[in-house]
Amino acid sequence: MAILLIIFLPFNSNAQSDIDFNGYIKDLGMYYHPVEPVPVSDDKALDYLILNQIHNRLNFRWFASSELTFALETRNRIFFGQMIREFPDYESFINQDNGYLDLGFILISQDSWFMHTMLDRAWMDYTSGKWQIRLGRQRINWGTNLVWNPNDVFNTFSYFDFDYEERPGTDGIRIQYYTGVTSSAELVYKVGHNNDETAIAGMYRFLKASYDIQFMGGWVGKDYVLGGGWSGDIKGGAFRGEATWFRPRDKNDASNFESFVASISGDYTFKNSLYVHVATLYNSHGTTGDAGGRSFFAPDISAKMLSLGRYQLFAQTSYPITPLFTGNISAMLNPSDGSSFIGPSLTYSIGNNWELMLNGQLFFGRSGTEYGDYGQAVYGRIKWSF
C-alpha cells in the first residue's frame, strides 16, 4: 500500500537534483448532524453520520531536461466508519472521475471500509523560449478570486471542499506564449467524449497600471463563454474581480440557459497580522426567492452556477493568536432567502510539518432555502507533510 511505503521507506527528495518528491498524510474525521434524520431503511433513520478518512498524497516531478518536465500526482484515501457501513453506495460516489480518462480505482473494498486511489495530475511540460506546452491532466486556474471564480471554467471547485487543497484537474493541452515580461496568451483544449464535454478557450493577460488584467472566451461544453477579470491592490489591500457571460450554443436546448456571473472581493492584512476578506457574488440566473439546497455530500457546482441564489455575500477574518495557533472564521449569506453559513476553524502547528485542525461547517435557514437544509458538520484533522 502506498501509505505504508511512505511511512516505512524514508526518501530524501534532494538525493537527485532532477527528481522532486513530496506529499502528506492526514487523518480527517467528520461528525455530521443533518436537519432531518437520514433514512437507511423502511424502519430506520440516522440522526447523525460519522466518517473517517486517511488521506495520503504523493507528488512526483522529473526534470528530464531544462525544457522537459514530467509530473505525476496521486491521492490515496481509506474511508471507514459508520457511514460506510450504512451507505454502501458511498463507494460509488467516491469512485467517480469526471475527466476524459478514468484514473480512479477502488483498490480494496470491505463491508465497513474501502481504499480508493486517483491520479489527479499526470502531465508533460515542454518549455522553450517564449513557448510553454503542457499535455495531460493538469490544473488550469483562470480565477482571480479566493471564494467564487466565474472565470475558472475548467476546474470549478466548491469553497466547502476545504480538504482538497490541490483542486481537480483537466484532461487536455495548454499552450502558452509569453508576449512580454508581464503579458501572455494561452489556448486550452479540454478533450471530451462528446461536444457537450469538450472545451476550447483562450485567455490574454497583461499588466496595466499595477493591475493584472485578463480577458477570456471560447466554447465550454454547452455554452459559449466570454469574460474577464483583474487583480491588483488599493492602499496595500488586494482588490480582485472577475465575470463571465454564458450563452447556450444550442438555442433550442430547453435544459440550458443564458447566465451572467460576477464576483468582486477584497482582502487586507493589518500590521498586527489580523486578516480580513470580503466578497460578493452575482448570478443572473439565480433566484431571489427560496433557493433550495444542494446535496451536502455532492454539490452540483459549475462556474455557471456557483450559487442557487442571485446574490451571495462572504466575509472572513483570521488572526494568529500565537505564532503556532491561528483562529479563523468565515461566513456566507444569501440575502434574498436569509439562509447562511458559518465556518469557524482553529489550526495549531505541533512541530515541523505537523498540523492539527478543528473545523466547523454550520448551515442555518428555513427549509427550502439555499443553506437551510444542510445541517451542521464538525471536522478534526491531523496532517503530516513530507
Secondary structure in CASP SS format (residue, H / E / C, confidence):
PFRMAT SS
TARGET T0000
AUTHOR 0000-0000-0000
METHOD secondary structure of the structure
MODEL  1
M C 1.00
A H 1.00
I H 1.00
L H 1.00
L H 1.00
I H 1.00
I H 1.00
F H 1.00
L C 1.00
P C 1.00
F C 1.00
N C 1.00
S C 1.00
N C 1.00
A C 1.00
Q C 1.00
S C 1.00
D C 1.00
I E 1.00
D E 1.00
F E 1.00
N E 1.00
G E 1.00
Y E 1.00
I E 1.00
K E 1.00
D E 1.00
L E 1.00
G E 1.00
M E 1.00
Y E 1.00
Y E 1.00
H E 1.00
P C 1.00
V C 1.00
E C 1.00
P C 1.00
V E 1.00
P E 1.00
V E 1.00
S E 1.00
D C 1.00
D C 1.00
K E 1.00
A E 1.00
L E 1.00
D C 1.00
Y C 1.00
L E 1.00
I E 1.00
L E 1.00
N E 1.00
Q E 1.00
I E 1.00
H E 1.00
N E 1.00
R E 1.00
L E 1.00
N E 1.00
F E 1.00
R E 1.00
W E 1.00
F E 1.00
A C 1.00
S C 1.00
S C 1.00
E C 1.00
L E 1.00
T E 1.00
F E 1.00
A E 1.00
L E 1.00
E E 1.00
T E 1.00
R E 1.00
N E 1.00
R E 1.00
I E 1.00
F E 1.00
F E 1.00
G C 1.00
Q H 1.00
M H 1.00
I H 1.00
R H 1.00
E H 1.00
F C 1.00
P C 1.00
D C 1.00
Y H 1.00
E H 1.00
S H 1.00
F H 1.00
I H 1.00
N C 1.00
Q C 1.00
D C 1.00
N C 1.00
G C 1.00
Y C 1.00
L C 1.00
D C 1.00
L C 1.00
G E 1.00
F E 1.00
I E 1.00
L E 1.00
I E 1.00
S E 1.00
Q C 1.00
D C 1.00
S C 1.00
W E 1.00
F E 1.00
M E 1.00
H E 1.00
T E 1.00
M E 1.00
L E 1.00
D E 1.00
R E 1.00
A E 1.00
W E 1.00
M E 1.00
D E 1.00
Y E 1.00
T E 1.00
S E 1.00
G C 1.00
K C 1.00
W E 1.00
Q E 1.00
I E 1.00
R E 1.00
L E 1.00
G E 1.00
R E 1.00
Q E 1.00
R C 1.00
I C 1.00
N C 1.00
W C 1.00
G C 1.00
T C 1.00
N C 1.00
L C 1.00
V C 1.00
W C 1.00
N C 1.00
P C 1.00
N C 1.00
D C 1.00
V C 1.00
F C 1.00
N C 1.00
T C 1.00
F C 1.00
S C 1.00
Y C 1.00
F C 1.00
D C 1.00
F C 1.00
D C 1.00
Y C 1.00
E C 1.00
E C 1.00
R C 1.00
P C 1.00
G C 1.00
T E 1.00
D E 1.00
G E 1.00
I E 1.00
R E 1.00
I E 1.00
Q E 1.00
Y E 1.00
Y E 1.00
T E 1.00
G E 1.00
V C 1.00
T C 1.00
S E 1.00
S E 1.00
A E 1.00
E E 1.00
L E 1.00
V E 1.00
Y E 1.00
K E 1.00
V C 1.00
G C 1.00
H C 1.00
N C 1.00
N C 1.00
D C 1.00
E C 1.00
T C 1.00
A E 1.00
I E 1.00
A E 1.00
G E 1.00
M E 1.00
Y E 1.00
R E 1.00
F E 1.00
L E 1.00
K E 1.00
A C 1.00
S C 1.00
Y E 1.00
D E 1.00
I E 1.00
Q E 1.00
F E 1.00
M E 1.00
G E 1.00
G E 1.00
W E 1.00
V E 1.00
G C 1.00
K C 1.00
D E 1.00
Y E 1.00
V E 1.00
L E 1.00
G E 1.00
G E 1.00
G E 1.00
W E 1.00
S E 1.00
G E 1.00
D E 1.00
I E 1.00
K C 1.00
G C 1.00
G E 1.00
A E 1.00
F E 1.00
R E 1.00
G E 1.00
E E 1.00
A E 1.00
T E 1.00
W E 1.00
F E 1.00
R E 1.00
P E 1.00
R C 1.00
D C 1.00
K C 1.00
N C 1.00
D C 1.00
A C 1.00
S C 1.00
N C 1.00
F C 1.00
E C 1.00
S E 1.00
F E 1.00
V E 1.00
A E 1.00
S E 1.00
I E 1.00
S E 1.00
G E 1.00
D E 1.00
Y E 1.00
T E 1.00
F C 1.00
K C 1.00
N C 1.00
S C 1.00
L C 1.00
Y E 1.00
V E 1.00
H E 1.00
V E 1.00
A E 1.00
T E 1.00
L E 1.00
Y E 1.00
N E 1.00
S C 1.00
H C 1.00
G C 1.00
T E 1.00
T C 1.00
G C 1.00
D C 1.00
A C 1.00
G C 1.00
G C 1.00
R C 1.00
S C 1.00
F C 1.00
F C 1.00
A C 1.00
P C 1.00
D C 1.00
I C 1.00
S E 1.00
A C 1.00
K C 1.00
M E 1.00
L C 1.00
S C 1.00
L C 1.00
G E 1.00
R C 1.00
Y E 1.00
Q E 1.00
L E 1.00
F E 1.00
A E 1.00
Q E 1.00
T E 1.00
S E 1.00
Y E 1.00
P E 1.00
I E 1.00
T E 1.00
P C 1.00
L C 1.00
F E 1.00
T E 1.00
G E 1.00
N E 1.00
I E 1.00
S E 1.00
A E 1.00
M E 1.00
L E 1.00
N C 1.00
P C 1.00
S C 1.00
D C 1.00
G C 1.00
S C 1.00
S E 1.00
F E 1.00
I E 1.00
G E 1.00
P E 1.00
S E 1.00
L E 1.00
T E 1.00
Y E 1.00
S E 1.00
I E 1.00
G E 1.00
N C 1.00
N C 1.00
W E 1.00
E E 1.00
L E 1.00
M E 1.00
L E 1.00
N E 1.00
G E 1.00
Q E 1.00
L E 1.00
F E 1.00
F E 1.00
G C 1.00
R C 1.00
S C 1.00
G C 1.00
T C 1.00
E C 1.00
Y C 1.00
G C 1.00
D C 1.00
Y C 1.00
G C 1.00
Q E 1.00
A E 1.00
V E 1.00
Y E 1.00
G E 1.00
R E 1.00
I E 1.00
K E 1.00
W E 1.00
S E 1.00
F C 1.00
END
